[in-house]
């Protein structure tokens, strides 16, 4: 095992502009009072909330129920299709 450095090298490259933090930072810079932010699923919602620096309260969109309701402290937006 001599010469082995340990660790995992996956040779992956990362595009620094292809990160949710970059997208949320853009929204933070261009946010105007009255704007609404709606995310499509819980993964995007939680990631957005983590990086959000505006006063906006992001909404989580779901089309499964015919009304607006709250789950805990997370506002949900529903639409009938």
C-alpha positions as CSV (number, residue, x, y, z in Angstrom):
1,X,0.0,0.0,0.0
2,X,2.9,2.3,-0.2
3,X,2.4,5.4,-2.4
4,X,-1.4,5.3,-1.7
5,X,-2.7,8.7,-0.5
6,X,-6.1,7.7,0.6
7,X,-9.4,9.5,0.0
8,X,-11.7,9.5,-3.0
9,X,-11.0,11.2,-6.3
10,X,-13.9,11.3,-8.7
11,X,-12.3,13.7,-11.1
12,X,-15.5,15.7,-11.2
13,X,-15.5,19.3,-12.3
14,X,-17.9,21.9,-10.9
15,X,-19.3,24.8,-12.8
16,X,-19.4,27.5,-10.2
17,X,-22.2,29.3,-12.0
18,X,-24.4,26.2,-12.0
19,X,-25.1,26.3,-8.2
20,X,-28.4,27.2,-6.5
21,X,-26.6,29.8,-4.4
22,X,-25.8,31.7,-7.6
23,X,-29.4,31.7,-8.7
24,X,-30.7,32.7,-5.3
25,X,-28.1,35.5,-5.1
26,X,-29.3,36.8,-8.4
27,X,-32.9,36.9,-7.1
28,X,-31.8,38.5,-3.8
29,X,-30.1,41.3,-5.8
30,X,-33.1,41.9,-8.1
31,X,-35.9,41.3,-5.7
32,X,-38.6,44.1,-5.6
33,X,-41.2,44.5,-2.9
34,X,-44.3,42.6,-4.0
35,X,-42.4,39.9,-5.9
36,X,-43.5,36.3,-5.1
37,X,-41.1,33.3,-5.1
38,X,-42.7,29.9,-5.7
39,X,-40.7,26.7,-5.7
40,X,-41.7,23.4,-7.3
41,X,-40.7,20.9,-4.7
42,X,-39.3,20.6,-1.2
43,X,-35.7,20.2,-2.4
44,X,-35.8,23.6,-4.1
45,X,-37.8,25.1,-1.2
46,X,-35.3,24.2,1.5
47,X,-32.3,25.1,-0.6
48,X,-33.9,28.5,-1.5
49,X,-34.8,29.2,2.1
50,X,-31.2,28.6,3.2
51,X,-29.8,31.2,0.7
52,X,-32.6,33.7,0.7
53,X,-31.6,37.1,2.0
54,X,-34.9,39.0,1.1
55,X,-38.0,39.6,3.2
56,X,-40.0,37.3,0.9
57,X,-41.4,34.1,2.2
58,X,-41.0,31.6,-0.6
59,X,-44.0,29.4,-1.3
60,X,-44.0,25.7,-2.1
61,X,-46.3,24.9,-5.0
62,X,-48.3,21.7,-5.2
63,X,-51.3,20.9,-7.4
64,X,-52.6,18.0,-5.3
65,X,-55.1,19.9,-3.2
66,X,-57.8,22.4,-4.3
67,X,-57.0,25.1,-1.7
68,X,-54.2,27.1,0.1
69,X,-53.2,25.7,3.4
70,X,-50.2,25.6,5.8
71,X,-48.1,22.6,6.8
72,X,-46.4,23.6,10.0
73,X,-44.9,27.0,9.2
74,X,-44.5,26.3,5.4
75,X,-47.1,28.0,3.3
76,X,-48.4,25.8,0.4
77,X,-50.0,27.1,-2.8
78,X,-52.4,24.7,-4.5
79,X,-54.3,24.8,-7.7
80,X,-57.1,22.7,-9.1
81,X,-56.1,21.2,-12.6
